[in-house]
Amino acid sequence: MKNVMALIMAGGKGERLMPLTQSRSKPAIPFGGIYLLADLSLSNCINSELFRILVLPQYKSQTLIQHIETGWNIFSPALGHFLRVVPPQMMRGNQWYQGTADSIRQNLEMIEAEKPSHLLILSADHVYKMDYSLFKKYHVAHKADVSISVIETAKSQAKDYGVLEVDANFQVTGFQEKPKNPATIPGRPDLCLASMGIYFFTADVLIDLLKRDEKPDFGHDILPNILKTHKIMAYPYRQENRVEEVVFFTDSEGSRAETPVEVAHDSSYWRDVGNLDSYWNSNMDLCGLTPYFNLYGVRWPMRTYQRQYPPVKTLSVDEAGRPLHGLAQDSLVAHGSVLGGGVVRNSVLSYNVSVHRGAMVDESVLMENVDVGRYAKIKKAIIAEGAKIPAREEIGYNPTEDRRRFTVTPRGIVVVTKNDLG
């Protein structure tokens, strides 16, 4: 992978994730307690031994830039490795990045100076584990100009995606954008191929296309116009991607043991965190005995900047010796959090969260510095950073009242910010 350069698109506004994106971009939204969404694509690069990376931010990027500067300063320039954050510099006129293709076009001089053989284009707001070296092998083996990673989806759900038409060899023959009647996989009338927004280009091909075509986006503009002149392959992610892991389990005698296994969920899992429901779902997929997305493997670790907080604390008695029930079940709880007599179930808590006596938190995502007051009840909710939940407050139990006061998603997930609570 030494001649491959990764270009990570990190400028998304995330309008469908409002109000979580009021002060930060979509790639900078917290995930899994201690991560930002952008950490996942960056970790996939490192685990794939890809060490030449450009991150292209734009919208409200300060949180993301600070996070990368403090937590990802692990590259060795002496070995030709780098991670560069490249905000818009208006190198080609008085305009911001206009789309995926335009953001790369505005930085072509920097890319050409590194002389990469291939370019990998990624989004910084997807949840998945992917070995990009396998993607490269597929691209080279098929002598493709462009390869697009795709995921099988039911025909009934394909209307929400960009769909690729392919022949029996998975060479792309057409593109459909959120079609009412999507094309299916040859021989599989029930399944379609949805684009994951992950592209692998032969570098000379991409550079030539960007110099000849001023259009701003790949999926909408550039790629549909080169079907007859270039070879475009679909990369079947669930069939080709392999992430072998070591997972830990407790044996029948209660001892901790380990075994190397190929984690099927991790090899095929992918979620585009495009709206509040998908964000909540992706966090819930981390919980439980056998999570759909596993953060605890040791061969494909997810990296991030670790905050300097003390360990998690649970309390069983108060200052007067009365019993408390500080408890977390099937949950992820980040450093600095204190369960001071509250119970947390199937939830994800970020840094420095406090859950006080008698409080109940079920199937919820609590971001950094959230404080849950005594005997408050929270269910199926996203509580944004810094929110102070009053004592005996109920969130997620009265749909009519929740809709009057807070943002509520189509699935019924209640989103609460500190401003909503005065």
Buried (B, 14 or more C-beta within 10 A) or exposed (E): BEEBBBBBBBBBEBEBBBBBBEEBBBBBBBBBBBBBBBBBBBBBBBBBEBBBBBBBBBBBBEBBBEBBEEBBEEBEEEEEBBBEBBBBEEEEEEEEBBBBBBBBBBBBEBBEEEEBEBBBBBBBBBBBBBBBBBBBEBBBEBEBBBBBBBBBBEBEEBBEBBBBBBEEEBBBEEBBEEBEEBBBBEEEEEBBBBBBBBBBBBBEBBBEBBEEBEBBBBBBBBBBEBBEEBBBBBBBBEEBBBBBBBBEEEEEEEEEEEEEEEBEBBBBBBBBBBBBBBBBBBBBBBBEEEBBBBBEBEEBEBBBBEBEBEEBEBBEEEEEEEEBEBBBEEBBBBBBBBBBBBBBBBBBBBBBBBBBBBBBBBBBBBBBBBBBBBBBBBBBBBBBBBBBBEEEBBBBEEEEEBEEEBBBBEEBBBBBBBEBBE
